[in-house]
Amino acid sequence: MSPIASTVTPTPPAPGPAGGGVAAAAAASRIETTAAHALLRDCFAAFHADACGLAKLSIETSNDLFEMDSLVTMEQTFAFKSRRRDWLARFDATLRERFEARIAGQRRKGRRPDAEQSLGTLRVLSDTDARKQSALGDVTRRLLDAARPEQEALDHRVAFLLDDPPSLEADNPFSPAYLLDAIGMTSRALYEDPRIWRTVMERVVSDFVIAIAKTYVKLNRMLAERGILPEIGAVLRARSELRPADDGQLLPLFNRLLNEVHPSLQAWRSLDRSAATAASYHLAPFASNPYAAAAAATPAAGADTPQKPGEFPRVDAMMACGALAGVLHTLDGWQRADPLADHGPTGIDASVTPVNRIPWIHAALAGRIPDATGRSSVDVVGFLFDYIIRDVAIPPRLRLAFDGLQVPILKVALSDPGFFAAKRHPARRLVNELAEAAIGAADDAAYDRAFHKTATAIIASIRAEFVLDTRVFDRACRTLKEFTDERLAEVAARAAPHVERATAQESRDTDRSQVRALIRDKVAAAEIPPDVRAFVDTVWADYLTQLRQTEGPAGHGFVAAVATLDDMLWSITLKARSGQKAKLSRMIPGLVRALRAGGAAVQVTGEPIKRFLDVLYELHIAAIRPYDGNRPEPGAKAAAALGNGAKGNVHDLIADLVLGTWFAFDRGGTWIHARLHWVSPLRAAYVFCGRGSADVLTFTPEVLAAETRAGRAALVTEPVPLFERAVSVTLEFLASQRARGAPEASRDGDAGASPARESSSAHSDPAQSGNSAAPPAQPRPAIPA
């Protein structure tokens, strides 16, 4: 059954910026326990089928397992082979038992469920046993590494369905830990000699390494298509591994990282230019600090307006902030009359280029901030604005809109602890929603004028009205929402005809859409050579569609054609063992006949099929050729193409796009930005809408992937709020500076790569950068080499 044949729809999430955080996403919707368990059972059916199928293949190609082991006798080898069918049956049963126990509420405990308790096992390992144990540990780590890119999202989705509290460690019954339990329990139960069971475990686990990512992609898609945390993948790609689960710990973490940065790098606080470069603070080239002079001229809090006789006593709101009252009073004055307005930086046109004021404000006021946490808050706001005003997703002219928010946001950060602790803080929401509304604004002159007018008015009202009451930001968010809702209604009206056409087309061609979904799962998380990919996406997709239309998904011919596809994909992977090579040799003649027959059924014969089979022949030769250390590991090419060390490939990225993702498209040399507005039920069509009235584009996932690879489409950003991206990039940057230290940073030619510049590799905005590649949006930021 297709993973999208039955759907459970959770309660729709509350309005607000998408991807505000893992916990927020999980809290946005809930489904009943019965429905949640039904989804988990569907997932287990897919997981179990993949796991048992791979285990069967691994065990069936294990004739060579003890060929070169002189310590294993022929009798032991024969005993091993005679019990392989028992191994498969027990593995099957163990997987089921462990899953049922977890569904019933029993969490996994300890290292493994069948801990060896016999005193006879407490002995010193021989050198051979130690090597085997070490090899088993190595392949286990490889399995964990291979699973990691997809496992985190699956952990969150499964925890959501099991209704586990966020404070509990993930206990996912589809995780490598449960898989290792089943492999280990089965192997140790059937083979008492450690030389046998360790070798069996090593072989089976190693075969799972190359397949685990594909299984997890399939499970994640199954749950995302049924509405279970669909944006979690984008959120996690943008989220730094340093980011605490509880944002209440965010400021303490920043404080610790800032204090651990090499002391000479902390000289940016006194506006040392060489240190600022190493620390990647972008300092405007002022001849002198305009804020220092303004601070000296600012009267004390409450001293500017004398009390009139008989007037009701006034209470200065700043006085409630204790030792920070004077600082906040000064910032309040600068919020309304910025000293920079009369003191422009040399060489910079402040009306065109955004200027990060926070370092200069820090230098002017740090001595009046009594605690280290307050000073760290200023630093963090400075780094965040370093990212924000250089975010490539926002048109350069509109980045100036954020200039007027710097002082108000700094006041919020100093006076309101909830700013860093609460994902739905109104000031954070405003920054996020302004950034989202700005994307692509330059593509349409009418929208650009309307947005600029609205944003300018909102920020002017904040500068005029905000003292300490953050309800000002709430009102600003409502004003902005009125503007964006009106535009979203216009977008929906423009997109409606395109949605209707795509829905009708998918309805007319359900079989082809189902085949496309099946193929996307089959080739997930794999580096498929272009010629093979083209054959699968065209010839074999046509053949599968034809069979499905004539005999249905359970028909013998359709099932056999799917098996042929599986065999072909397996045949082109590297074969390191004699058992695998022997199986491939036996498989090839029947595989070629089946491929020829499938091509002939859809009128693809002669030279086209010969060219493909020639390519396939070369791939088979490469698969069985002894590895010489020069060929890249499977998937390395895809990772290099995506950049940033990302795992996966562009087809997987496109297949899993979520609503709200922004792309840029080349239209005759002009790049336009468009947001993913609608995805068809079977994901056979994507409708993108830009800011302009004519900017509505429809793609199939396959065509969009081809456009992306050709450089005519590029990912701009996934639906992850600006503040979340900025926080994660800044955390990674500070950690890298802490690890590198001042001497190395100052020698490194890339030491000045700021959080903003690091983030630019996470976007791809050809309209600004000329980059035609399409890396995944906002991966975990790479630490500069």
VOGU-3710 file (C-alpha; in Angstrom, 3 decimals, decimal comma):
1> mspiastvtp> 0,000/0,000/0,000  1,231/3,474/-0,785  2,231/5,435/2,299  -0,258/8,092/1,279  -3,172/5,782/0,659  -4,568/6,400/4,115  -4,189/9,639/5,965  -4,501/10,767/9,560  -4,864/14,511/9,828  -3,846/16,039/13,156
11> tppapgpagg> -5,341/19,207/14,530  -4,034/22,092/12,402  -1,171/23,995/14,024  -1,798/27,371/15,507  -1,123/30,357/13,269  2,349/31,760/13,341  5,738/31,395/11,689  6,485/27,860/10,628  9,347/25,958/12,127  9,610/27,974/15,341
21> gvaaaaaasr> 11,197/25,010/17,070  10,921/21,310/17,656  8,874/21,539/20,841  6,607/24,221/19,388  5,991/22,119/16,302  5,145/19,096/18,413  2,809/21,068/20,634  0,965/22,513/17,670  -1,082/19,390/17,018  -2,174/16,185/18,698
31> iettaahall> -3,823/13,024/17,428  -5,643/10,323/19,321  -3,677/7,386/20,709  -5,513/4,849/18,553  -4,726/6,768/15,356  -1,134/7,355/16,485  -0,597/3,649/17,128  -2,152/2,805/13,768  0,377/5,089/12,091  3,214/3,493/14,049
41> rdcfaafhad> 2,042/0,043/12,953  2,020/1,186/9,325  5,580/2,437/9,826  6,580/-0,830/11,445  5,183/-2,786/8,511  7,481/-0,817/6,151  10,434/-0,976/8,565  9,940/-4,704/9,155  9,700/-5,469/5,433  12,921/-3,576/4,691
51> acglaklsie> 14,788/-5,031/7,675  13,773/-8,636/7,041  14,400/-8,324/3,306  17,893/-6,962/3,846  18,667/-9,531/6,560  17,553/-12,313/4,216  19,827/-11,011/1,448  22,723/-10,711/3,901  22,303/-14,212/5,287  21,753/-15,780/1,873
61> tsndlfemds> 25,037/-14,326/0,571  27,062/-15,466/3,599  28,530/-18,676/2,133  31,948/-17,021/2,207  31,660/-15,911/5,825  34,186/-18,359/7,314  36,188/-19,261/4,217  39,363/-17,591/5,425  38,899/-18,243/9,162  41,132/-21,148/10,183
71> lvtmeqtfaf> 39,768/-21,060/13,738  36,272/-22,056/12,592  35,973/-25,739/11,712  34,062/-27,192/8,781  31,580/-28,678/11,255  30,951/-25,232/12,765  30,568/-23,734/9,289  28,065/-26,423/8,319  26,164/-25,875/11,586  26,040/-22,139/10,844
81> ksrrrdwlar> 24,657/-22,669/7,330  22,097/-25,202/8,512  20,583/-22,683/10,949  20,369/-19,653/8,697  16,659/-20,156/8,094  16,165/-20,301/11,863  18,149/-17,082/12,169  15,783/-15,281/9,805  12,671/-16,570/11,587  14,011/-15,577/14,999
91> fdatlrerfe> 15,116/-12,153/13,764  11,602/-11,581/12,379  9,993/-12,582/15,675  12,403/-10,500/17,773  11,723/-7,353/15,754  7,995/-7,838/16,290  8,347/-8,547/20,017  10,529/-5,493/20,646  8,123/-3,238/18,712  5,056/-4,533/20,555
101> ariagqrrkg> 6,779/-4,043/23,904  7,572/-0,411/23,035  4,031/0,283/21,831  2,766/-1,164/25,114  4,828/1,422/27,000  7,939/-0,581/27,832  11,005/1,545/27,227  14,331/0,053/26,218  16,675/-0,303/29,176  20,353/-1,069/29,482
111> rrpdaeqslg> 22,829/-1,932/26,781  20,815/-4,858/25,433  17,882/-6,980/26,595  19,784/-10,293/26,766  22,813/-9,304/28,812  25,211/-12,241/29,267  24,972/-13,205/32,901  27,044/-16,381/32,969  30,273/-16,157/34,942  31,820/-18,148/32,110
121> tlrvlsdtda> 31,508/-15,116/29,852  33,590/-12,962/32,208  36,940/-13,824/30,713  39,827/-12,060/29,024  39,306/-11,929/25,261  41,875/-13,545/23,020  43,579/-11,393/20,394  41,274/-12,816/17,728  38,162/-12,207/19,799  39,354/-8,703/20,639
131> rkqsalgdvt> 39,819/-7,928/16,928  36,362/-9,273/16,167  34,848/-7,241/18,979  36,652/-4,127/17,764  35,449/-4,753/14,199  31,892/-5,162/15,484  32,200/-1,875/17,357  33,488/-0,138/14,236  30,641/-1,344/12,012  28,127/-0,416/14,704
141> rrlldaarpe> 29,460/3,142/14,709  29,212/3,217/10,924  25,573/2,165/11,185  24,865/4,938/13,690  26,609/7,489/11,470  24,667/6,350/8,391  21,364/6,600/10,273  21,998/9,958/11,920  20,971/12,381/9,103  17,423/10,991/9,004
151> qealdhrvaf> 17,102/9,483/12,473  16,699/12,719/14,419  13,587/13,743/12,492  12,179/10,224/12,844  12,883/10,283/16,590  10,866/13,484/16,961  7,964/12,139/14,911  7,830/8,838/16,797  8,068/10,618/20,160  5,183/12,825/19,051
161> llddppslea> 3,057/9,786/18,169  3,954/8,066/21,452  3,205/11,336/23,288  6,568/11,201/25,059  7,433/14,289/27,116  10,212/16,387/25,520  12,354/15,835/28,606  12,648/12,083/27,940  15,434/10,690/25,800  14,194/9,415/22,447
171> dnpfspayll> 13,203/5,740/22,549  12,369/4,990/18,935  11,496/1,345/18,122  12,816/1,897/14,585  16,195/3,157/15,794  19,533/1,403/15,189  19,539/0,414/18,877  16,452/-1,766/18,416  17,819/-3,149/15,168  21,111/-4,035/16,858
181> daigmtsral> 19,185/-5,634/19,714  17,356/-7,903/17,280  20,512/-8,820/15,358  22,464/-9,463/18,549  19,758/-11,387/20,387  19,163/-13,610/17,365  22,848/-14,273/16,682  23,771/-15,045/20,288  20,726/-17,244/20,811  21,497/-19,489/17,826
191> yedpriwrtv> 25,285/-19,521/17,857  26,957/-19,966/21,217  30,531/-19,579/19,994  31,474/-15,870/20,026  33,619/-16,424/16,928  30,442/-17,329/15,079  27,941/-14,835/16,443  30,351/-11,877/16,341  31,162/-12,623/12,698  27,492/-13,014/11,819
201> mervvsdfvi> 26,613/-9,763/13,565  29,425/-7,889/11,833  28,275/-9,133/8,428  24,595/-8,356/8,918  25,194/-4,952/10,523  27,578/-3,952/7,718  24,895/-4,774/5,151  22,432/-2,546/7,007  24,844/0,409/6,858  24,175/1,101/3,174
211> aiaktyvkln> 20,400/0,711/3,478  19,391/2,278/6,791  19,166/5,844/5,441  16,771/4,780/2,672  14,490/3,071/5,192  14,431/6,156/7,409  13,713/8,449/4,449  10,746/6,238/3,623  9,414/6,345/7,201  9,891/10,094/7,487
221> rmlaergilp> 8,036/10,643/4,213  5,240/8,357/5,296  4,700/10,358/8,493  5,233/13,788/6,922  2,658/13,027/4,206  0,175/12,144/6,919  0,685/15,468/8,675  3,087/14,403/11,450  5,502/17,306/12,002  5,973/17,910/8,256
231> eigavlrars> 8,456/20,744/8,830  10,657/18,964/11,352  13,303/18,122/8,750  13,733/21,774/7,798  13,799/22,802/11,453  16,491/20,269/12,295  18,619/21,146/9,259  18,712/24,739/10,446  19,194/23,860/14,105  22,701/23,822/15,561
241> elrpaddgql> 23,626/20,722/17,515  24,696/23,137/20,257  21,189/24,559/20,542  19,611/23,521/23,864  16,199/21,869/23,795  14,934/24,500/26,239  15,369/28,063/25,012  15,481/29,098/28,657  19,073/27,821/28,554  19,939/29,765/25,412
251> lplfnrllne> 21,290/32,921/27,041  23,383/30,999/29,630  24,879/28,991/26,748  25,707/32,150/24,817  27,196/33,640/27,975  29,439/30,601/28,460  30,595/30,543/24,832  31,370/34,264/24,847  33,382/33,927/28,037  35,315/30,963/26,611
261> vhpslqawrs> 36,339/32,762/23,424  40,056/33,546/23,442  40,637/36,790/25,421  42,332/38,557/22,516  39,262/37,920/20,383  37,110/39,591/23,016  38,854/42,845/22,119  36,044/43,529/19,639  34,201/44,876/22,679  36,592/47,814/22,684
271> ldrsaataas> 36,292/48,132/18,897  39,736/46,727/18,120  39,490/46,313/14,338  41,904/43,382/13,971  40,132/41,518/16,760  36,739/42,365/15,288  37,865/40,868/11,977  39,027/37,685/13,680  35,831/37,572/15,713  33,790/38,341/12,591
281> yhlapfasnp> 32,039/41,392/13,902  31,362/43,746/10,991  32,395/47,154/12,307  31,330/50,265/10,441  34,423/52,463/9,847  33,577/55,339/12,148  36,367/57,801/12,809  35,092/57,983/16,396  32,305/56,320/18,328  29,211/58,520/17,991
291> yaaaaaatpa> 27,433/56,633/20,780  30,186/57,287/23,295  29,803/61,047/22,890  26,019/60,753/22,961  26,149/58,653/26,158  28,189/61,288/27,911  25,638/63,947/26,955  22,561/61,920/27,944  20,929/63,162/31,200  20,248/60,705/33,995
301> agadtpqkpg> 17,001/58,772/34,046  14,082/60,930/35,137  16,124/64,123/35,051  15,035/65,373/31,651  11,495/66,527/32,423  10,878/68,500/35,672  7,703/67,862/37,683  5,079/70,631/37,350  3,471/72,005/40,517  0,266/70,072/41,376
311> efprvdamma> 0,883/67,469/38,669  0,094/63,857/39,561  3,388/62,133/40,409  4,891/60,312/37,457  6,713/56,993/37,807  9,587/56,339/35,433  9,013/52,838/34,005  12,774/52,377/33,692  13,208/52,516/37,463  11,698/49,029/37,726
321> cgalagvlht> 14,798/47,687/35,962  17,108/48,472/38,831  20,762/48,827/37,886  19,909/48,740/34,189  17,580/51,733/34,416  20,215/54,221/33,268  21,287/52,089/30,331  17,697/51,544/29,224  16,973/55,238/29,595  19,912/56,028/27,316
331> ldgwqradpl> 18,834/53,421/24,767  15,305/54,816/24,890  16,644/58,183/23,831  18,721/56,663/21,026  15,698/54,706/19,850  13,977/57,991/19,095  17,002/60,035/18,003  19,833/57,869/16,712  23,278/59,510/17,102  24,285/57,867/13,838
341> adhgptgida> 21,891/60,151/11,941  24,295/63,086/12,418  27,510/61,072/12,416  27,708/58,952/9,245  30,473/56,376/8,975  33,284/57,103/6,579  32,901/55,335/3,235  29,390/54,021/3,923  26,108/55,400/2,681  23,881/54,550/5,649
351> svtpvnripw> 20,799/55,138/3,496  21,791/52,160/1,339  24,001/49,907/3,470  22,727/48,582/6,817  25,093/49,298/9,700  25,341/47,084/12,750  25,191/49,625/15,568  25,412/47,147/18,435  29,244/46,892/18,737  29,480/50,681/19,028
361> ihaalagrip> 26,650/50,787/21,543  28,365/48,005/23,512  31,606/49,967/23,648  29,741/53,059/24,832  27,582/51,400/27,505  29,313/48,182/28,638  30,827/49,894/31,658  27,341/50,815/32,879  25,959/47,256/32,597  26,661/45,677/35,987
371> datgrssvdv> 26,489/41,942/35,222  28,170/39,670/32,663  24,843/38,259/31,501  23,662/41,717/30,466  26,867/42,384/28,563  26,550/38,993/26,868  22,990/39,905/25,854  24,356/42,940/24,015  26,970/40,772/22,286  24,382/38,200/21,220
381> vgflfdyiir> 22,051/40,853/19,780  25,032/42,231/17,877  25,863/38,873/16,362  22,200/38,259/15,506  21,977/41,548/13,642  25,266/40,739/11,911  23,381/37,794/10,432  20,038/39,522/9,917  21,195/42,545/7,950  23,205/40,307/5,615
391> dvaipprlrl> 20,672/37,529/5,126  20,711/36,802/1,393  17,046/35,777/1,428  16,094/39,424/2,040  16,537/41,962/-0,793  19,360/44,397/0,036  17,145/47,496/0,054  14,728/45,917/2,511  17,463/44,884/4,936  17,531/48,575/5,863
401> afdglqvpil> 14,103/48,055/7,403  15,766/46,099/10,188  18,098/49,006/10,987  15,435/50,759/13,031  14,798/47,629/15,115  18,320/47,309/16,495  17,928/49,551/19,541  14,376/48,407/20,401  15,439/44,741/20,193  18,481/45,490/22,345
411> kvalsdpgff> 16,188/47,094/24,934  13,960/44,027/24,883  16,933/41,664/25,295  18,206/43,616/28,311  14,883/44,160/30,037  12,869/41,033/29,220  14,357/37,557/29,952  11,581/36,035/27,886  13,134/37,359/24,693  15,654/34,522/24,554
421> aakrhparrl> 13,539/31,981/26,438  10,195/32,195/24,585  9,902/31,164/20,926  6,638/33,095/20,587  7,983/36,315/22,094  6,361/39,164/20,128  9,675/40,854/19,320  11,053/37,612/17,884  7,831/37,041/15,961  8,024/40,494/14,407
431> vnelaeaaig> 11,599/39,948/13,204  10,641/36,567/11,737  7,477/37,768/10,036  9,108/40,871/8,574  11,859/38,695/7,100  9,348/36,261/5,606  7,295/39,064/4,072  10,414/40,639/2,560  11,524/37,584/0,551  11,024/38,191/-3,146
441> aaddaaydra> 9,614/41,682/-2,631  12,010/43,159/-5,194  10,476/40,970/-7,916  7,277/43,035/-8,032  7,350/46,828/-7,842  3,811/47,175/-6,440  4,428/44,645/-3,680  7,817/46,182/-2,924  6,315/49,650/-2,447  3,443/48,350/-0,325
451> fhktataiia> 5,673/46,233/1,897  8,265/48,960/2,309  5,541/51,422/3,335  4,018/48,968/5,820  7,365/47,895/7,318  8,564/51,481/7,619  5,365/52,518/9,388  5,514/49,547/11,769  9,120/50,195/12,752  8,508/53,942/13,105
461> siraefvldt> 5,624/53,238/15,489  7,828/50,929/17,558  10,590/53,512/17,778  8,073/56,136/18,822  5,992/54,067/21,277  8,095/51,274/22,756  9,403/51,856/26,242  9,246/48,489/28,057  5,787/47,152/27,227  6,222/44,466/24,540
471> rvfdracrtl> 2,553/44,690/23,608  3,773/47,283/21,113  5,334/44,396/19,191  2,088/42,439/19,406  0,247/45,313/17,770  2,968/45,522/15,115  2,590/41,807/14,399  -1,163/42,239/13,955  -0,644/45,135/11,554  1,832/43,111/9,532
481> keftderlae> -0,509/40,115/9,554  -3,293/42,221/8,056  -0,931/43,128/5,233  0,301/39,552/4,649  -3,170/38,003/4,952  -4,460/40,286/2,230  -1,574/39,260/-0,027  -2,018/35,568/0,803  -5,657/35,819/-0,243  -4,534/37,330/-3,552
491> vaaraaphve> -1,982/34,516/-3,965  -4,635/31,874/-3,283  -6,897/33,414/-5,920  -4,076/33,500/-8,488  -3,051/29,933/-7,709  -6,569/28,448/-7,727  -6,748/27,701/-11,484  -3,309/26,088/-11,392  -4,278/23,991/-8,374  -7,478/22,879/-10,091
501> rataqesrdt> -5,611/21,841/-13,231  -2,963/19,946/-11,267  -5,612/18,206/-9,155  -7,536/17,141/-12,242  -4,378/15,900/-13,934  -3,376/13,870/-10,888  -6,883/12,451/-10,628  -6,797/11,395/-14,296  -3,351/9,867/-13,909  -3,443/8,348/-10,414
511> drsqvralir> -1,495/5,274/-11,485  1,427/7,332/-12,766  1,427/9,470/-9,619  1,510/6,348/-7,441  4,360/4,952/-9,527  6,304/8,177/-9,149  5,871/8,019/-5,378  7,032/4,403/-5,362  10,115/5,219/-7,425  10,987/8,184/-5,212
521> dkvaaaeipp> 11,065/5,816/-2,232  13,070/3,191/-4,099  15,839/5,604/-5,069  15,841/7,614/-1,832  19,130/8,323/-0,058  21,142/6,781/-2,890  23,626/8,111/-5,409  22,081/6,986/-8,706  24,117/7,586/-11,890  22,325/10,043/-14,214
531> dvrafvdtvw> 21,780/7,497/-17,001  20,175/5,039/-14,594  18,096/7,768/-13,004  16,844/8,901/-16,411  15,920/5,323/-17,374  14,069/4,744/-14,108  12,208/8,073/-14,245  11,085/7,615/-17,861  11,165/4,137/-19,356  10,606/2,116/-16,208
541> adyltqlrqt> 8,085/4,595/-14,825  6,091/4,253/-18,066  6,297/0,465/-17,868  5,196/0,345/-14,226  2,344/2,740/-14,993  1,190/0,591/-17,880  1,204/-2,546/-15,722  -0,564/-0,808/-12,855  -3,273/0,449/-15,168  -3,903/-2,974/-16,702
551> egpaghgfva> -3,551/-5,332/-13,726  -3,428/-3,188/-10,574  -0,748/-2,853/-7,895  -1,091/-6,485/-6,803  -0,766/-7,932/-10,303  1,971/-10,453/-10,980  3,537/-8,363/-13,743  3,600/-5,172/-11,662  5,110/-6,949/-8,650  7,736/-8,562/-10,888
561> avatlddmlw> 8,621/-5,194/-12,477  9,072/-3,624/-9,047  11,345/-6,531/-8,104  13,335/-5,955/-11,304  13,778/-2,307/-10,300  15,010/-3,394/-6,858  17,427/-5,872/-8,416  18,796/-3,294/-10,841  19,388/-0,737/-8,085  21,108/-3,383/-5,954
571> sitlkarsgq> 23,222/-4,572/-8,883  24,992/-1,222/-9,381  26,201/-0,847/-5,786  29,756/-1,845/-4,912  30,172/-5,541/-4,160  32,913/-6,243/-1,639  32,281/-9,944/-0,964  32,428/-13,055/-3,082  28,881/-14,070/-2,117  27,509/-10,769/-3,397
581> kaklsrmipg> 29,531/-11,009/-6,604  28,303/-14,544/-7,200  24,702/-13,458/-6,702  25,208/-10,561/-9,136  26,702/-12,888/-11,753  23,688/-15,183/-11,501  21,269/-12,259/-11,599  22,576/-10,356/-14,637  21,181/-12,481/-17,526  17,636/-12,510/-16,140
591> lvralragga> 17,882/-8,836/-15,189  18,898/-7,809/-18,706  16,065/-9,860/-20,237  13,535/-8,241/-17,900  14,837/-4,746/-18,676  14,674/-5,380/-22,416  11,131/-6,700/-22,105  10,035/-3,688/-20,077  11,525/-1,293/-22,626  9,873/-3,142/-25,490
601> avqvtgepik> 6,488/-2,931/-23,730  6,667/0,864/-23,904  8,247/0,955/-27,397  11,807/1,674/-26,230  14,012/-0,655/-28,250  17,040/-0,596/-30,468  19,700/2,029/-29,892  18,137/3,717/-26,791  17,898/0,478/-24,812  21,336/-0,615/-26,061
611> rfldvlyelh> 22,908/2,633/-24,782  21,341/2,119/-21,381  22,443/-1,532/-21,183  25,977/-0,514/-22,160  25,996/1,916/-19,246  24,588/-0,775/-16,988  27,321/-3,178/-18,101  30,006/-0,658/-17,136  28,353/-0,156/-13,754  28,268/-3,910/-13,155
621> iaairpydgn> 31,968/-4,191/-13,984  32,681/-1,317/-11,592  30,535/-2,962/-8,908  32,535/-6,188/-8,883  35,965/-4,685/-9,546  38,246/-4,843/-6,473  38,188/-1,548/-4,620  41,465/0,317/-5,199  40,881/3,207/-2,812  40,380/5,735/-5,619
631> rpepgakaaa> 36,655/5,497/-6,144  34,451/7,710/-3,970  32,240/6,090/-1,398  28,576/5,719/-2,419  26,837/9,069/-1,973  30,034/11,133/-1,952  29,217/12,722/-5,307  25,773/13,773/-4,119  27,158/15,243/-0,921  29,731/17,248/-2,881
641> algngakgnv> 27,061/18,531/-5,252  24,941/19,761/-2,388  27,840/21,435/-0,603  28,290/22,068/3,128  28,964/18,383/3,741  25,258/17,687/3,457  24,007/14,138/3,164  21,583/13,042/0,486  20,882/14,335/-2,998  18,878/16,974/-4,756
651> hdliadlvlg> 16,116/14,519/-5,699  15,527/13,686/-2,022  15,533/17,360/-1,134  12,940/18,139/-3,810  10,820/15,101/-2,950  10,506/16,236/0,664  9,836/19,964/0,190  7,342/21,443/2,633  4,911/24,292/2,163  6,491/27,690/2,641
661> twfafdrggt> 9,819/26,788/1,001  11,201/29,566/-1,204  12,930/28,925/-4,531  14,444/31,220/-7,135  13,779/30,506/-10,817  15,600/31,740/-13,899  13,116/33,166/-16,380  15,033/34,355/-19,414  17,916/35,739/-17,408  15,689/37,309/-14,747
671> wiharlhwvs> 15,473/35,488/-11,448  12,161/35,476/-9,617  11,425/34,170/-6,145  8,441/31,923/-5,507  7,079/30,173/-2,449  5,753/26,599/-2,426  2,039/27,260/-2,085  0,454/23,853/-2,714  1,447/20,197/-3,014  -0,916/17,702/-4,631
681> plraayvfcg> -2,152/14,777/-2,491  0,134/12,289/-4,249  2,966/14,852/-4,495  2,828/14,693/-8,285  2,631/18,496/-8,630  4,052/21,532/-6,836  2,534/24,997/-7,295  4,852/27,925/-6,516  3,661/31,531/-6,215  5,801/34,642/-6,406
691> rgsadvltft> 5,020/38,209/-5,446  3,981/39,252/-8,942  0,540/38,585/-10,369  1,955/36,393/-13,153  4,484/34,509/-11,048  2,694/31,165/-10,618  4,705/28,089/-11,601  3,787/24,393/-11,582  6,328/21,555/-11,542  6,470/17,842/-10,990
701> pevlaaetra> 9,161/16,929/-8,435  11,191/15,268/-11,195  11,135/18,371/-13,403  11,982/20,655/-10,482  14,955/18,431/-9,599  16,133/18,597/-13,213  15,747/22,398/-13,247  17,722/22,621/-10,024  20,523/20,424/-11,311  20,643/22,469/-14,528
711> graalvtepv> 21,026/25,702/-12,557  17,681/27,160/-13,597  16,194/26,804/-10,106  17,794/27,259/-6,713  16,683/26,885/-3,142  16,505/30,161/-1,236  15,294/29,127/2,211  13,138/26,551/3,925  10,315/27,657/6,260  12,537/28,222/9,294
721> plferavsvt> 12,236/31,609/11,039  15,058/34,093/10,624  15,706/34,312/14,370  16,133/30,521/14,615  18,614/30,473/11,755  20,559/33,382/13,185  20,788/31,815/16,646  22,062/28,491/15,335  24,626/30,012/12,986  25,877/32,292/15,763
731> leflasqrar> 26,219/29,386/18,202  28,240/27,404/15,674  30,392/30,402/14,896  31,213/31,152/18,514  32,013/27,494/19,138  34,387/27,478/16,162  36,138/30,626/17,402  36,472/29,119/20,861  38,032/25,996/19,375  40,408/27,830/17,030
741> gapeasrdgd> 41,800/30,505/19,316  43,225/33,880/18,351  46,606/32,961/16,806  45,138/30,433/14,379  42,183/32,675/13,579  44,416/35,614/12,746  46,567/33,488/10,394  43,581/31,902/8,663  42,597/33,660/5,466  38,944/32,869/6,157
751> agasparess> 38,994/34,083/9,739  36,757/36,970/8,861  33,972/34,712/7,663  31,121/35,940/9,792  27,963/34,211/10,873  26,299/36,146/8,071  28,792/34,969/5,500  28,626/31,412/6,752  24,867/31,573/6,401  25,086/32,686/2,799
761> sahsdpaqsg> 26,215/29,201/1,815  23,004/27,908/3,297  20,956/29,968/0,873  21,230/30,135/-2,855  20,010/33,392/-4,286  21,213/33,609/-7,887  19,609/36,992/-8,298  22,186/38,344/-5,876  25,101/35,938/-5,881  25,140/34,353/-9,311
771> nsaappaqpr> 25,343/30,915/-7,722  23,378/28,331/-9,667  23,889/25,425/-7,284  21,076/24,321/-5,015  22,346/23,355/-1,579  19,829/22,295/1,042  18,454/25,283/2,916  20,086/26,068/6,205  22,119/22,937/6,953  23,928/22,852/10,237
781> paipa> 26,551/25,549/9,692  29,974/24,272/8,770  32,853/25,441/10,947  35,426/27,154/8,723  38,555/25,082/8,133
//
